[in-house]
Amino acid sequence: MQREDLIDTDIVKVSTIKMAPGEQSPWHYHTHIQESVFCLTGELVVSNDMLADITLMPGERIDFNPGQQHSLHNRENQPASYLLVQHGRYDFIECEPPYQLG
């Protein structure tokens, strides 16, 4: 993943992130962060602890509340990118997937 931090303060972080084809973020959650993901290019598959995968297309967005487990995956054969907006005291806690893909 290529990450460029555009804004980085004690309570707000805004970044652009580029994912290579097939790349996936680790499963994780944040204890104090409200997070928004805006798809910029490609298609992003968002897996979350609600057991439903969601595909984001350019211009679409998803929000995560503190404690909500999630992972992003570029399942396409071309790069994908997104804008990440995080509000709150930053932390990143890796975790096991809440379910097994079958």
Order of alpha helices (4+ residues) and beta strands (2+ residues): beta-beta-beta-beta-beta-beta-beta-beta-beta-beta
